[in-house]
Each structure stands twice: as structure tokens, then as C-alpha cells.
Amino acid sequence: MDVIPGAWRRTAAGAGLLSPQGEVAPTIFAEMSAAAVRHDAINLGQGFPDEDGPQLVLEAAREAIARGANQYPPGRGIPDLRLAISEHQRRFYGLPVDPETEVLVTAGATEALTATLLALIDSPDDEVLVFEPYYDSYAAVVALAGARLRTVPLRRPGFQPDLDELARAVSDRTRIILVNDPHNPTGAVFASEVQAEIVRLAEKHDAVIVTDEVYEHLSFHAPHVPIAALPGAAERTLTISSAGKTFSVTGWKIGWVHGPADLITALLTVKQFLTYVNGSPFQPAIALGLRLPDAYFDDARSALLRKHGLLGDALRAAGFEVHAPAGGYFTVADATALGGADAAAFCRALPERAGVVAIPITAFVAPEHHAAYAGLVRFAACKRVEVLEEAATRLAALR
């Protein structure tokens, strides 16, 4: 069979991985991780920590395995985790969430997003609006669901959308407004007027707001505000988050989504035919994690902010122009002054040149918009301090 038909082709094309000849390229993350191994480079490309999460949470998973929590959990997630998610939303944001009908546990935030789009997209004329640069899975899943991707740019220095551009991009064809806040890859936290405009436009055009809030506890300068907490937003908002970033357990893949009961039922109808269920012994552990004292969340945020400071200082000393993040795992820097006007070529050379791996921001941008982000590079700060210090030493050679 010369050409294998199927939805995989539009998924690969949506992610920018399908060549005109029909060949599938590896993701930039796979490519750069391989380069890290090949050149014994420090991998600041992918956003996963190199330290384990809190011991109480890890021990709770071991205890759950020993107790026999090793079979299928309920399809919506174990009751105690759904209760803990509800308690968490009320505790931090004042959001009332019914754990019985308004919460669904998923295989990470990625499955929550995929199930949402597959459940709610109903026509090839449906549009999903995202903010660009966007996390790479968004375009892939929009394509898989058979919808049209519509983008609104985030521009330097603050990576906030222009409200007039946002208003022009939303129409009656807009089925979903997808909001990642705090934002990957830019590290932006959306201003209150941006959030309010998203809600206004969703109400005007009867769109569903889907929020990706996996960095919710890593907003550095002000408490995170979920869009669902804004007046009039809860009845049309699906809020997605996960345990991976908050508790440094990205491999556990425990995520969740909450929102109106009818929307959650629609998602469950699709989700049950994806992974069905997952992570049985990890679910009680994450329930415990969500109930940890405020000091845990405060300390995690402060520790990451200090790491961003260390990384940012190293990048400035090396000659980068740094855009300090307001939240999340990543620092964005402009490599133009170091010969990195083509950030993709710069990143491919960096492992051999300096022994450090990073990701070009153009990996998160549609090809026709590459020029606006051509010199920007993303570095992950979610590593041990000694690793970041060694990366700083290596990056100094660029100067």
C-alpha cells in the first residue's frame, strides 16, 4: 500500500509533521532529545522535571499498590479524587464543582483536550481558536477532530493578544476558544481584560471556552484566576488541569476536566473509548496531593521562580535577550544577537556548539507565521539547580 489513508494524515499535517511527499517527520522534541544524547548535552528542551515530587504523594501511590488498587477504577475517576478536585477548586478559586456530575479524570491533560475536541466538534466548518504560539498538540488534535484552526498572535514583549484582533477572529463558526494560561511556550499570564473579552466573545457567539491550566500553581506574580471563576463563564467553560506539573509526576498522566454536567457527559461518551480509565494507584495519591497545605504550593512556585532567575541571568550573560516568564516551566529568549535569527537552525547547532538543548518557538507556530518568531528560543527551567548552573557555564561559551 503506497499511501495509507486515514485521519493520521491530517493529524500529522496539522502538527506540521507531514512533508509534501507524505513522509512523517519526528517532532522537534524527539529530534532535539536525540541530539542531547548524541552530544551529551543538557536537555533544556522538554518540559519535564528531573526531580521527584513530594514524598508523601509518592508513598501514597506505593501504599495504594500494596492495598490492591491495581484494577480498573470507575470510568469518571475514583470518588475521592473527584472530591479532592472539587475541594481544590473551591479552596483556591471559590468555584463550586459537583464531584459526581461535573468532574472527569483523564489520562493527563492531553487526553482531556483530545476527548473535548472529538466530543464537541461536529462539522468541518467548526473553528477552534487558539493563541499563537500554541502547544503543539493543539493543532494536531484540531486536525484530528476535523475542525479548522484559527489563531490569534501573541506578540512581544508581554505576549498578550490584541483585543481587536481577538474580536475579529471569533465568529459564529467558532465552536471552541482554547485558552492556555499560564501559557506554554511564552510564559505569559493573560491580563484580566483579555479573560473578560474571551468570556464576552464566547457568550456573543455561543462558543465553548476550554482552558488548559496545567501551570495553575506556577503563576509567579499574582494568584491564578481561572476563566470559569469570571461572571457568566462557568456555564460554558471546561477547565482542564493535571497533576504532572504541580507535583512533578509527569509520567503518571493523571489529569482532569470539570465543567457543566451536560458537557462532561459528552466528554465521557468519547473518553471511555480512548483510554477508558488509567492510573488506578496514582489517583488516591493525587487526591492526597491536592489536599497538601498551602505551603507546598507556595514553595513549589517560589523554587521554580528562583530557577527561572538563575536561567535568565545565564542567558543574558551569554548574549540572549530574555523575556522573563510570568508563569510556567519555560523562559523564552531571543538568540538573534548570537547569530540565531533562524532559531530552528540555531537550536539544531546548539547541542554541539554549547552542549545545551533548547526548542525554537517556531515549533509552536504555523509555517506562514514563522517570521514573527524567527529568533525566539524556549528553555526549560524545571531542572535541578546544579543542572542549570552547569548549563549556565556551557552557555557562557556562546559569548
N, C-alpha and C positions, 0 to 999 in steps of 0.2 A: 504494500500500500504506500504510494508515493506521498500522498498528502492525507494526514489523519484529520478527519473533520471533527468538529465538536466545539463546545464552549471554551475549551482550553485556549483556543487560538485568540479569541477576543480578550480573554483574561491576560494572556501574555502580551498582547498588543497594548492593552490598557496600562499595563505596568511598564511599557517601553522595552520589553524584552524580546520582541519578535522582529527579526530582520526582514527586509523586503524579499529575501529569498526563502523565508519561512523557517529560518533557524532560530532556536531559542537560546538566548544568551543567559549566563548566570547573573544573578543580582549583583549590584555593586558591593553589597555586604559580603557575599560569598567570595567575590573576586579579591577584595581587599583583605579579608581574613586569611585567604590562601597566601597573599603577598606577605602578611605578617609572619606566617610560619616560614616561608621561603627565605626571608631576610632577617629572621629572628628580631622582628620589630615589635615595639609596644603597640598593642591594638587599642587605639582610642577611637576606633570607627564604630563598633557596635555598642548599643546601649544596654549592656548587662553589667552588673556589679561583679567584682572579684572578691567580695567578702560575703559570708553567710548572714542571713537575717538573725533576728533576736532568738536567743537560745530557748526561751520559753515557747516560742512558736515551733521551733524545730523539734523540741522534746514532745510537744503535744501531738505532732504528726507520728513520731515513733510510738507514743503511747496508743494512738488510735490504731496503728497497725497491730500492735500487740493485743489490743482488745478485740480484734477481728473485724475492724471496719474496712474490709477488703473486697466487698461485693458491690453491686450496683447501688448507688444512693438513689433517692427519689428523683424523678425527672426534673423537677424545679430546683433541686438542691436540698441538702438536709435542712430540716426545720430550724435548727439552731443557727446555722449560718445565715439563712434568710432573716431570722430575727436579729442577728448581730448587724447585718447590713441596714435593716430598718432603724435599729438603735443608733448606729453610726450616723446616718443621715439626719436624724433628729438632734443628736448630740452636737454635731459640728455645724449644721446648717439650718436647724429648725424645720426640716422637711418631714411631714408625716407620710410614712410609707407603710402600706399594709403588707406584712411579710407573707401572707397567704396567697394574695392575688396580684401583687404589684412588684414582685421580685423574681428574677430568674437567674440562677447560677449557670455560668458558661465555661467553656474551655478557653479561658483568658478573654481579654477584651477583643481580640481579633475575631473569635467566633461570635461574640455578641454583635459585633458590627456586621459580620457576614450574614448572620441569621436575620438581622434587622433589614438589610437591603434586599435580601432574597424574599423576605416576607412582604415588604411594603411596595416594592417596585412592581408595577402592573402593566407597563406599556413601554415600548422603545422611545416614546415621546416624553416619558418622565425624565426630569432632570434632577441631579444631585449636585448641590452647590457645596464646594469646599474652598478653603482658603489656601492659597499657593504661596510658598512651597507647602506640600502636603505629605503626610506619612505615606510611604509608597504603596501600602496595601489598599488605600482608599480607591485609587484609580483602578486597580486590578479588580476589586470587588464590585465597583460600579459597572465595569465592563462585563463581569460575570453575570450580574443581575440583568444586563441588557438595557441599562439606562444611559443617559447622556451625562457626561461630566461637564460641569460649569465651574469656572474658577474666578476667584477674586484675589488680586495680588496683595501681598504684604510687603511693604517697602521699608527700606532703611530710613532713619536709624531705629525707629521703635517697632517696626514690623506690625503696625496697626492697619486695618483696611480703611480705605477712603469710603465714607458713608454714602456718598453719591454713587460711586461705582458699585457698592453693595446693593443699593436700591435698584439700580439698572439691571443688575444680574438676576434678581429674583422676579419671577413671574408666576402666572397661574400654572405653568408647566413644572414649576419647582415642587417636587414631591418631598424632598428631604433637604434641610440645611444642616450640614455636618460640621460641627464645631469641635476643634481640638484645643483645649485650654486647661492648664498651660500647654503651650504649643510646641510640638516637635516638627521641624528641627530648629526653629528660630529662637526658642526660649521665651517668646512673648507671652504676656498675660493680657487678655483683652480688656480694654477700658470699659467702664460701666456704660458709657454711651453706645459702644459697639454692641454690647449684650442687649441693651434696650432696643436698638434698631433691629437686631435679629428677631427678637420677640414680636416687634411691630410688624415686620415684613411677613413673618410666619402666620400671624393672625390674618393679615390682609389677604394673603394668597392661599390660606388653608394648607400650609406645609407642616410637616412634622420636623421638629428640631431633634437631632441626635447629637449628643455630646460625648466626646471621648475625654475622660477626666482622669486618666491613669496617673498623672502627676499632681493630683489634687493636694497632697500633703507636702509638695515641694514647690509651693509658691513662696518666694523668698521675702517679699517686702510688704505684703498685705495678705490677710486670710483669703483663701479661695472662696469664690462665690459661684455656686452652680447656677446655670441659667434657669433650672427648674424652680429655684427659690424666688425668681422675679415674678411680680404680679402678672397673672394671666398666662404664665408659661407652663405650669405643671401639667395641665390637661392635654398638651400637645408635645411634651418633651420626654424622650427616652434618654436616661442618664446611664452611661457606661463607665465602669471603672474596673480595677483589678488589684490583686494582691502583689503582683510581681514587683512593681516599682516601690510600693510603700514598705514592703517587708524584705526586699532583696531576695525574692524567691521566684525569679522569672521562669525557672524551669518547671514550677508546679502548675502553671497555667490554670489558675483559679480566678475567674472574672465574674462579673455580674452586670445586669442591667435592671433598672427599675423605671416604672412609669405607669400610666393608666392601665387598668386591668385588661381592657379590650386589646390594647396594643401588645401587652405582654403575652396574652393568649395567642395572638397572631405570630409572635416570635417563637413561642414554644412549639407551635404547629410545625415550623420549619426546623428549629433547633433539634428536636427529638429525632430527626432523620439525618443529622450531621454527626455529632459525636455521641448522641443520645445522652450520656452522662459522663462525668470524668472526676478523677481525683478524690475518690471517696475518703481516704485517710487524711488528705490535706484540708478538707472542708472544715472539720472541727478545729483544726489548728488555726485556720484563718479566722474563724469565729472568735477564738481567743485573742488573736492579734488585733482585731478591730475593737476589742474592749480594753486594750492596753491603756495605761494612764496617758494623759496629755503630754507628759514629759518625754515619752518615747517619740512621738510625732515631732515635737519641738526639737529634740536633739538630732533626729534624722535630717530635718530641714537645715539646721544650723551646720551640721557636719558637711553636708553637700555644698552649702554656700561657701564654706571655707575652702573646699576643694576647687570650686569654680574660681575663687580668688587666686589660688596658687597657679592653676592652669592659665588664667587670664594674664597674670604677671609674666609667666614664662612665654606666652605667645607675644605679648607686647615687646619683651626683651629680644625676641627673635626677629621682630620687624613686622609682625602682623598688626592690622587694625582690628581691635577686638570689640564685638558687640556683646556687652555683658548681659547675661540672661536674667529675666525676671522670675523664671521658674524652670523646673525640669532638669534633665540629665546633661544638656548639651550647651556648649559655648560655640558661637559662630564667629569666625574671624575672616577678614579679607586678606588674601595672600597676594594681591596684585603687586605690592611693593617688593615682594620676594620673587618676582617672575611668575606668579601664579594667576595671571589674568585668565588663563584657561584652567579652572580649578580641577577639572577631571584629569587633565594631563599632569598637573601639579601633584595630585593625590596618588596617581599611579607611580610617580617618580619618588615620592616622599619616603617610602619604606627603605629603599636602597640609599637614598640621599641622606636621610637623617635617622633611620631606624624607628620611625613612628608612622602609624597608620591613621588616616582620617578619611572622611567621606565628603565628596563635593556636594554642595547644595543643589546643583543641577540634577542630581539623582532624584530629587523630590519635586521636580518642575517639568511641565510639559515641554517637549523639544522646541516649540515655537517661542517659548519664553526664556530660553536659556540665557540669552544675552543680558537680561536684567540681573542675573545672579551669578554671572560667569566666574567671578573671582572669589566667591564665598566658600568656605570650608567648615565642616562641622566636626568638633572634637568632643568626646565623651569625658565628663569629669567624674563619673561614678566608679572610680578605681581607688585602690589603696593609696595613701599619701606617698609612700615610698615609690610607688609606680609612677605617680605624677611627677615626683621630684626627679626621677631618672629620665622621664620624658622631657622635662624642662632642660636637663643637661644636654640631651641629644638635640633638642630643637635650637639650642643656643648656637649650634654649628651653622645654622642657616644664615645667621647674621654675618 
